[in-house]
C-alpha cells in the first residue's frame, strides 16, 4: 500500500475498502496505518476529491478507529463540502452500523440538500433501530410524509408496520413547499 501517486493511492483505498467489505477477518495490525493515512488525506483540502472519496471508503469499518473517524464524518456533512464528499460521509456512517448514526445525521438535517436527505433516509432505512428513529422523528413532526419518496415510504411501512399509517396520507403541495422553503436560503458550493 505504498503511495505511488494519487491514482495508485485511491486504488489502494478502494481495494482495502472492498476487502474489508467482503471479509469477516480481523484487520491485520500492519493495515492500521492505512486508516491513519486515510484520515490524513480526507482532512487535507488540497487532496483531490476522488482521493478523499476513496479514503472515506475505509471509514466506518474498524471499531478501533471509530472515535477518530466520527468527528471527521460529522464535519463532512456540512453543506460547504462537495456533495460527493457528503454522500461518502453518509455511506461511511451507514457502514458503521453504530446506534448513534441517526443522531449524527439529524443534527445538521435542516442544512441538507434534498439529495443528501434522500441518501440519508436510504441509509437509515437499512436498520431496524435506525428506522425506529425515523418513526420517532415523524411522530414529532420533524419529518413528514413529503420527506420520503415512494420507495422509501414503502420500505418504512414494511419496517414500521401499522404504526406508520400516517405515511399513507397524501402530501399537499403547499405543505411540501412550506417545509422545503428553508432550502432556498442555503448557500452551496457550485464549483466542480
Secondary structure as a PSIPRED ss2 file (coil, helix, strand):
# PSIPRED VFORMAT (PSIPRED V4.0)

   1 X C   1.000  0.000  0.000
   2 X C   1.000  0.000  0.000
   3 X C   1.000  0.000  0.000
   4 X C   1.000  0.000  0.000
   5 X C   1.000  0.000  0.000
   6 X H   0.000  1.000  0.000
   7 X H   0.000  1.000  0.000
   8 X H   0.000  1.000  0.000
   9 X H   0.000  1.000  0.000
  10 X H   0.000  1.000  0.000
  11 X H   0.000  1.000  0.000
  12 X H   0.000  1.000  0.000
  13 X H   0.000  1.000  0.000
  14 X H   0.000  1.000  0.000
  15 X H   0.000  1.000  0.000
  16 X H   0.000  1.000  0.000
  17 X H   0.000  1.000  0.000
  18 X H   0.000  1.000  0.000
  19 X H   0.000  1.000  0.000
  20 X H   0.000  1.000  0.000
  21 X H   0.000  1.000  0.000
  22 X H   0.000  1.000  0.000
  23 X C   1.000  0.000  0.000
  24 X C   1.000  0.000  0.000
  25 X C   1.000  0.000  0.000
  26 X C   1.000  0.000  0.000
  27 X C   1.000  0.000  0.000
  28 X C   1.000  0.000  0.000
  29 X H   0.000  1.000  0.000
  30 X H   0.000  1.000  0.000
  31 X H   0.000  1.000  0.000
  32 X H   0.000  1.000  0.000
  33 X H   0.000  1.000  0.000
  34 X H   0.000  1.000  0.000
  35 X H   0.000  1.000  0.000
  36 X H   0.000  1.000  0.000
  37 X H   0.000  1.000  0.000
  38 X H   0.000  1.000  0.000
  39 X H   0.000  1.000  0.000
  40 X H   0.000  1.000  0.000
  41 X H   0.000  1.000  0.000
  42 X H   0.000  1.000  0.000
  43 X H   0.000  1.000  0.000
  44 X C   1.000  0.000  0.000
  45 X C   1.000  0.000  0.000
  46 X C   1.000  0.000  0.000
  47 X C   1.000  0.000  0.000
  48 X C   1.000  0.000  0.000
  49 X H   0.000  1.000  0.000
  50 X H   0.000  1.000  0.000
  51 X H   0.000  1.000  0.000
  52 X H   0.000  1.000  0.000
  53 X H   0.000  1.000  0.000
  54 X H   0.000  1.000  0.000
  55 X H   0.000  1.000  0.000
  56 X H   0.000  1.000  0.000
  57 X C   1.000  0.000  0.000
  58 X C   1.000  0.000  0.000
  59 X C   1.000  0.000  0.000
  60 X C   1.000  0.000  0.000
  61 X C   1.000  0.000  0.000
  62 X C   1.000  0.000  0.000
  63 X H   0.000  1.000  0.000
  64 X H   0.000  1.000  0.000
  65 X H   0.000  1.000  0.000
  66 X H   0.000  1.000  0.000
  67 X H   0.000  1.000  0.000
  68 X H   0.000  1.000  0.000
  69 X H   0.000  1.000  0.000
  70 X H   0.000  1.000  0.000
  71 X H   0.000  1.000  0.000
  72 X H   0.000  1.000  0.000
  73 X H   0.000  1.000  0.000
  74 X H   0.000  1.000  0.000
  75 X H   0.000  1.000  0.000
  76 X C   1.000  0.000  0.000
  77 X C   1.000  0.000  0.000
  78 X C   1.000  0.000  0.000
  79 X C   1.000  0.000  0.000
  80 X C   1.000  0.000  0.000
  81 X C   1.000  0.000  0.000
  82 X C   1.000  0.000  0.000
  83 X H   0.000  1.000  0.000
  84 X H   0.000  1.000  0.000
  85 X H   0.000  1.000  0.000
  86 X H   0.000  1.000  0.000
  87 X H   0.000  1.000  0.000
  88 X H   0.000  1.000  0.000
  89 X H   0.000  1.000  0.000
  90 X H   0.000  1.000  0.000
  91 X H   0.000  1.000  0.000
  92 X H   0.000  1.000  0.000
  93 X H   0.000  1.000  0.000
  94 X H   0.000  1.000  0.000
  95 X H   0.000  1.000  0.000
  96 X H   0.000  1.000  0.000
  97 X C   1.000  0.000  0.000
  98 X C   1.000  0.000  0.000
  99 X C   1.000  0.000  0.000
 100 X C   1.000  0.000  0.000
 101 X H   0.000  1.000  0.000
 102 X H   0.000  1.000  0.000
 103 X H   0.000  1.000  0.000
 104 X H   0.000  1.000  0.000
 105 X H   0.000  1.000  0.000
 106 X H   0.000  1.000  0.000
 107 X H   0.000  1.000  0.000
 108 X C   1.000  0.000  0.000
 109 X H   0.000  1.000  0.000
 110 X H   0.000  1.000  0.000
 111 X H   0.000  1.000  0.000
 112 X C   1.000  0.000  0.000
 113 X C   1.000  0.000  0.000
 114 X H   0.000  1.000  0.000
 115 X H   0.000  1.000  0.000
 116 X H   0.000  1.000  0.000
 117 X H   0.000  1.000  0.000
 118 X H   0.000  1.000  0.000
 119 X H   0.000  1.000  0.000
 120 X H   0.000  1.000  0.000
 121 X H   0.000  1.000  0.000
 122 X H   0.000  1.000  0.000
 123 X H   0.000  1.000  0.000
 124 X H   0.000  1.000  0.000
 125 X C   1.000  0.000  0.000
 126 X C   1.000  0.000  0.000
 127 X C   1.000  0.000  0.000
 128 X H   0.000  1.000  0.000
 129 X H   0.000  1.000  0.000
 130 X H   0.000  1.000  0.000
 131 X H   0.000  1.000  0.000
 132 X H   0.000  1.000  0.000
 133 X H   0.000  1.000  0.000
 134 X H   0.000  1.000  0.000
 135 X H   0.000  1.000  0.000
 136 X H   0.000  1.000  0.000
 137 X H   0.000  1.000  0.000
 138 X H   0.000  1.000  0.000
 139 X H   0.000  1.000  0.000
 140 X C   1.000  0.000  0.000
 141 X C   1.000  0.000  0.000
 142 X C   1.000  0.000  0.000
 143 X C   1.000  0.000  0.000
 144 X C   1.000  0.000  0.000
 145 X H   0.000  1.000  0.000
 146 X H   0.000  1.000  0.000
 147 X H   0.000  1.000  0.000
 148 X C   1.000  0.000  0.000
 149 X C   1.000  0.000  0.000
 150 X H   0.000  1.000  0.000
 151 X H   0.000  1.000  0.000
 152 X H   0.000  1.000  0.000
 153 X H   0.000  1.000  0.000
 154 X H   0.000  1.000  0.000
 155 X H   0.000  1.000  0.000
 156 X H   0.000  1.000  0.000
 157 X H   0.000  1.000  0.000
 158 X H   0.000  1.000  0.000
 159 X H   0.000  1.000  0.000
 160 X H   0.000  1.000  0.000
 161 X H   0.000  1.000  0.000
 162 X H   0.000  1.000  0.000
 163 X H   0.000  1.000  0.000
 164 X H   0.000  1.000  0.000
 165 X H   0.000  1.000  0.000
 166 X H   0.000  1.000  0.000
 167 X H   0.000  1.000  0.000
 168 X H   0.000  1.000  0.000
 169 X C   1.000  0.000  0.000
 170 X C   1.000  0.000  0.000
 171 X C   1.000  0.000  0.000
 172 X C   1.000  0.000  0.000
 173 X H   0.000  1.000  0.000
 174 X H   0.000  1.000  0.000
 175 X H   0.000  1.000  0.000
 176 X H   0.000  1.000  0.000
 177 X H   0.000  1.000  0.000
 178 X H   0.000  1.000  0.000
 179 X H   0.000  1.000  0.000
 180 X H   0.000  1.000  0.000
 181 X H   0.000  1.000  0.000
 182 X H   0.000  1.000  0.000
 183 X H   0.000  1.000  0.000
 184 X H   0.000  1.000  0.000
 185 X H   0.000  1.000  0.000
 186 X C   1.000  0.000  0.000
 187 X C   1.000  0.000  0.000
 188 X C   1.000  0.000  0.000
 189 X C   1.000  0.000  0.000
 190 X C   1.000  0.000  0.000
 191 X C   1.000  0.000  0.000
 192 X C   1.000  0.000  0.000
